[in-house]
Amino acid sequence: MSSIRLRLAAAVLPFTLVLSACGGDGKDGSSAEATAPATASAPAQSAELAGVKVEGAGTEKASLVLPSSPFTTSGPGYRVVEEGTGKQIGGEDEVSAHYLLVNGKNGKQVDARLGKEAVGLSMADKSLQSAIQSAMVGQKVGSRLLVAIPAREAVGDQGNSQLGIAPADTLVYYFEVTDVKTPLTQATGTPVPPKPGLPTIEMGKTPQEPAKITIPKGATPPTKTVVQPLIEGKGPKVAAGQTVRVTYTGATWREPSKPFDYSGKSPEGHVEFAVGKGELIKGWDEGIPGHAVGSRLLVIVPPADGYGKQGREPDIKGDDTLVFVLDILDAR
């Protein structure tokens, strides 16, 4: 399956929140990848976190005071420091939160997003640590939470030497939930009649099915990238540097009936990536910013703005023009 990425991009989440994180140093100076056990247990309200104090809550100088050093827990657990009063978090929702991570071994801060800066957490993202996801779902905007995770469940048996985390350590997170929203599952907004001569699109019966792309008889592919809205969304416009969530189908002008890729193949049924950072083919990197969340776009990409003369064999030849239809479901 060909990818719309030019190369492997950085993880959307900070890797301290990702289930599979970088482990010990390899022989060549690169980081080895350590995968956490797939059977990580779900957290429960934990009395073991009762002694953890939060100082400076709601500020850029928030900190945790642990009741002992080293501080460990018997397993994953959470504690609601303060209950929120806003919208409740669902299993498919996007959460914005400030957070702080300390290592229970010595109480030292490992990572933080505090003050004005927040991190986006998808409750449906399988790379998010399961203990965090389980603790957050059902909470409300405004909630302040502590989450404890045995480090082995986050960084695997190798630990993470770069961050000073050993498998036997306990990681303690503090979260302040600032916002939550439910992403779209398909484009919604005002239909836009496409210009004559462009490919026509018939969407699948569900967002997981590929769209049917038909090239008008006798039509020739454009020499410059075309971005034609089919539906104009009513959400905020995507800005360069944001992470977007989309569903899409991609085919070549040469063989429009044979999609070389579509988002329904992924376990989530959608994909997320940063735009405007040089991590995508140019037709996407420059074509998506400026369009509103909720939009459906027909994007026609000549080789120069796609994979160039080298193509992406076996599906995409060096002279292939690419045809995509994509729905912008979210941007953050």
Secondary structure by P-SEA (a helix, b strand, c coil): cccccccccccccccccccccccccccccbbbbbbcccbbbbbcccccccccccccccccbbbbbbccccccccccccccccccccccccccbbbbbcbbbbbcccccccccccccbbbbbbcccccccaaaaaacccccccccbbbbccccccccccccccccccccbbbbbbbbbcbbbbbbcccccbbbbcccccbbbbbcccccbbbbbbccccbbbbccbbbbbcbbbccccccccbbbbbcccccccccccccccccccccccbbbbbccccccccccccccccccccbbbbbbbccccccccccccccccccbbbbbbbbbcccc
